[in-house]
Amino acid sequence: MEQQFVCMKITMAGWTIIYGLWLIGWAAAVAVATGSESIRSWIPAMLGMPILLMGLLSLIHPAASASKLMLLVTGGWFAVICLRSFIWARKNPRD
C-alpha cells in the first residue's frame, strides 16, 4: 500500500505545483496576448503563487501537508462566501 495519494503517477504535491504553475502561466499568457496593463489580469497568478509555494514546501518538508489542509479549508470557506455573494447579487439587482 502506498504512503500517499497518487493520481496518474503524480503525488498531490506534484499536482499542487502543476496547478500553481498553470495559474501563473495562464495569467502571463492572457496578459501578454491581450496586451493588458490591468492588475486584474494577474489575479490568477496571485492565486497561483501561494499554491505553488505550498506545493514546493510540501516537497521540501513533508510535514507541511498541513498547509494544504489549511488552504483547502480557507479556500472552501472563501468559495462558499463567493457563492452566497453571487446569489445575493442575483436576488438584489441594482436596477
N, C-alpha and C positions, 0 to 999 in steps of 0.2 A: 504494500500500500504506500502511495506517495505521501510525502510530508507536507505538501502544499497543493493548492488547486492549480491545475494546468488546463488550458483550453487551446487547442490547436498547437500543442507543444510550446506554448508561451505561458510563463507564470503571470500572476496578477501584477507583480512589479513590472514585468515587461510590458503588459497591456497598459499600465498606468503611464509608463514612459512614452509608448507609442501614441496614446491619446493626447498627452500633453504636447508632444511634437506636432501631431496633426492639427491641434487648435492653433498653435503658434504659426505653423506653415500656412494654414488656411487664412489667417489674418494677414499675413505678409502677402500672400498671393492676391487676395482681394484688394488690399491697399495699393499694391503695385499695378494690378490690372486696371483698376478704376481711376488711378491717379488721385485717390482720396487723400486729403490733408486733415480729415476729421479724426479726432481721437477715438471716436466710436467705432471706426473700422478696426481698431486694435483691441477691442473688448475680448474677442476670443483668445488672443494672445495673453491678455491679462489674466484670464481664467486658466489658460494652459500652463503658464509659468509655475504656479504653485503645485499643480498636478504633476508636472514634470519633476519638480524638485522633490516632492514626496516619493515619487517612484524611484528616483536616484537614491534618496536617503534610505529607502527600504532595501535597496541592493547593498548599500554600504553597511547598514546597521539593521539587521532583520527585525530587531525589536521595535523598529519604527513602524511596523504594521499597524500599531495603534493609531498612528497619524492618518492612515487610510480610513480607519473606522471613524475617526473624528470628521474627516472630510465627507464620508458617507452621511453621517448624522446631520452635520450642518448643511450639507448640500440638499439633503432631503427636506429639511426644515425650510430652507430658502425656496425650494421648488413649490412646497405647499403654500407658502405665503404669496409667491408669484401667481399661482393658480387662483387663489382666493381674490387677489387684486384684479386679475383678469375678469373673473366672474362678476365682481363688484362693478367694474367699469362697463361691462356689457349690460348690467341691470340699471345703471345710472348714466345714461348718455348725456353729454353736455348740452345738446340741443333741446 
